[in-house]
Amino acid sequence: MMAEYKTKFASIDDYTKGGIQILNEDPKRFVFSNLYEVAATSAPYERVVVAKNLDYTIEVSRAENTSDWYVCSHDEFVVAMDYDVEVHFVKLDDEKVVDENQDGAVKLQGHPDGRKMGRILMKRGHQALLPEKVAYRFQASAPATLMLQTLIGQESVEKWGDICIK
Amino acid sequence: MNVSLKCIPDNSVTGYETFRAGSFAFSRCEYFAYIDSPVGEHVMPIDAFLKALMRDIAWGFFYGTVAFDDVFGTTNHYGNVDMFLGTFNEEWVKAERTYSENFRSDELMAVFKAMISDWTNEGFDPFAAPQETGNAWGRKQGNEDALIERKREVAKRMVGIPGDAPLRTDENGYPVNRAFLDVDQEQPVIEAEPGFEDQLYAFNLFGYLSRSDVTWNPSVASVVRQSLFCPTTEEFVLPIAHGNDRVEWFVQLSDHIIWNIEDKHTSAPTATVTMRAGDVAAMPGDIRHKGLSPKRSLLLVWENGSPEIQEMIKNGTVPMVPVTF
């Protein structure tokens, strides 16, 4: 008889953080955090950097209600890590408002001028492309965790001392 | 005293070939791989050797050092590669038994590919979890070239975009793995306005991973310039110890993995990192790590493939840790 397995996922309201057993190391060098804990303890749509490699980042955002609109000069990707989140897209009338030299997400003031492109309904484990120069915003009816593949930008928040094991 | 441990299997009996790369020679018998160098000899269980060799081939010598065990391995210099015996083992260094030789990557890769083709018997899949494959033992019997020549999927932008790496489905030979039958397979709903049907893309990453037919072999699922999301499924033990030459990040997506951390230069244990679902950790550039996954788990490996980093490695300026705080 085939064995049955239960896959252990976690969520913003149900996570168990691992840890580090030290023999001869500095635990801070592992920059160890838990993205659900980060989402649970951050303000809605704050983009907290949980991983960084030179200018590249993985950022975590607590989705709750409706976010501001963002745009980026390069592609980004988002993964819904626990609960349902919608992503809405707008094709900008004037893409020149996007600064090609600015990496990372940029928050837009108000509603962007452009045509509605549609929306993507994401559940846990779903990954969506946030295309370059396309405005997007998130919407979640309950707190949820988003993981973003992007670059460091003006919206990125680094608070390593608050989120990492020391 | 210099006792020769040479144990040369009789290839006329086993049916296997002996392979040579520079001054290294490789032979196998029914249970073991024998690595011979001008100053030292080393023996490994053949299943462990083949599983490590498979990763070194599949990853193109990867980033930094791929240690088959505490004694033997390769270090990638991107275009050329060192093959070493004892170099990163304190006792072998003290005994002056170490040996290293540099090769053109393509030349050593050709030897490795010929070796794994000849030494892998029918029924043994070096990529598979132990419960999902036969064994590596015995005399030469058939081959598994179709399995060992599998290519890792490499997305140019994102999995599932037309023309890019395809989704995994029952129809294209990727059934859901036995350990992930409870992972939701529903795809995201995309409601595109007229005229934008070919501009909005999403896929079920966890479902995609649940259909992986290999372990400890990351594919590339999405790319932002040189930022590579390399998710993978892990079960049992990582067949190599990875001594990276740059920072590497892990995001545990499900279940848990225990990482044994060692000093990169001496192989001495320094820490154990246990990662549960949602945990994020960096592997510094001056350690080596080996993972243990009690149940098949989903792991996101995050790599920076920038040529800029290779230059920093060459001139010694690449950071060993990603941030300080």
Interface residues (C-beta under 8 A of the other chain):
Chain A: M2 A3 E4 Y5 K6 T7 K8 F9 A10 Y15 T16 K17 G18 G19 I20 Q21 I22 L23 N24 E25 P27 K28 R29 F30 V31 F32 S33 N34 L35 Y36 E37 V50 A51 K52 N53 L54 Y56 I58 H74 D75 E76 F77 V79 M81 F89 K91 R115 K116 M117 G118 R119 I120 L121 M122 K123 R124 G125 H126 Q127 A128 L129 P131 V134 T145 M147 Q149 T150 L151 E158 W160 G161 C164
Chain B: R157 M158 V159 I161 R178 A179 F180 L181 D182 V183 D184 E186 Q187 P188 V189 I190 E191 A192 E193 F196 Q199 L200 Y201 A202 F203 N204 L205 F206 G207 A221 S222 V223 V224 R225 Q226 S227 F229 R246 V247 W249 V251 Q252 L253 S254 D255 H256 I261 D263 A268 P269 T270 A271 T272 V273 T274 M275 R276 A277 G278 D279 V280 A281 A282 M283 P284 I287 K295 R296 L298 W302 E303 N304 S306 E308 I309 M320 V321 P322 V323 T324 F325
